[in-house]
Amino acid sequence: MTPDDLQTLIENATADYALGDTDRALAQLARATAAAPDSFEAWHALAEVNFSLRHLDAALAAADRAHALQPADLFINTTLSRIWMERGDKARAEHYGAQAKIQSWKEQLKSPPTPGTPGLA
């Protein structure tokens, strides 16, 4: 599967999910993760769809795979925080929430606001 084919498959799965065809979305994402097990985007999408369907075990498994691929990603840390909060583990939720906040700060430091931006002194 080419990178473009993979991206199209993930986008189609996301669209199917948005249109309410969750079975098709999950099947496409399963195909994507099988074809490209190193695809952060495929695992993250699978985690998000499963989380929204309250398939928490599947969401956590997919999120853990995505996190292993890109542990510093702001969004996967946010996803893991949400999953752990829903599972009732506040300590783990706070851990991943803090990691997401740190990544957010790092991103802000990479692109500081320009002088004259409202809110700057």
N, C-alpha and C positions, 0 to 999 in steps of 0.2 A: 504494500500500500504506500503510495507516495505521500509526502507531507501535505500536498494539496488535497488529495483524496481523504486523508485523515481529518483535515480541517473542515472539509465539506461535510463529512459524516458527523462530526461533533456539532456543527452548526445546524444540520438537519435534525439531529436529536434534540437540540435545544428548542428548535422551532416546533417540533412535534410535541414536546413537553408543554410548551406555552399554549398550544392549541388543544391540550387535554388528552393527547394520545400517549399516555405515560408508558404503556406496554411497549409501544414502538420505540419510544425514546430510550427506555432501558435496554432494549434489544440492540439498538444501534450503538449505544455506549459500551455495552458488553463486547460487541464486535470491535469497536475502536480500541478498547483496552487489551483485547486478545491480540489484535494485529500490531499494536504499538504499546507494549507494556511499559515503555519509558516515557509515555506521553503524559506529562503533568496535566495538560488541559483536559484530556479525556478522563483521567481519574478524578480531577476536581469537579468536572461536570457531573460525573456519576455520583460523587458524594453529595452534591447539591440536590440533584433530583431525588436520590434516596432519602435525604434529610427532609425534603419538603413532603414526601410521601409518608414520613415517620417510620421508615425502615432504618431504624437507628443503628443496628448492627452492620448492615450493608453500607450505610453512610460512613460509619467510623472506619470500616475496613478500607473503603475507597479513599477516604481522607488521609488515612495513615500512609497509603501508597503514594499519594500526591505529595504529602509532607516529606516523605523519604527522598523524593526527587528534588524538591525545592523547599527545604526547611525554613528559609528566610522569606518566603512569600507572605506578604501581608494578608492576602485573601484566604489562603489555606489555613493560616493560623486563626483567622476569624471564624472560618467554617468549623474548625476543631473546637474552638471555644463554644460555639453555639451547640454543637453536638453534645459536648460534655455537660453543658448546662442542662440540656434537655434530658440527659441521662441521670441528672441529679448529683454529679460530681463537681461541686463548686470549686474545689481546689484546682482540679485540672482545667476547668473552664477559665479560671482566673489566670492560670499559667499561660495558656494559649492566647488569652486576651491581652496579657502583658506583652507577649511576643509580637502580637499584631501591632500594638501601640508603639513598640520600639521600632518596628519596620516602618511605620508611618512617619515617625520622627526622622528616621534616616532618609526617607524619601524627601521630606521637607527640607532637610539640610542640603540635599543635592541640588535643590532648586529654590534657593532663598527668594523671597519676594523682592521685587525691584523697588528702589526708592520711589516715593510718591504713591505707593499702593495704599488705598484706604486702610486704616487701622494701624499703620506703622507710625511710630513717633518720629 
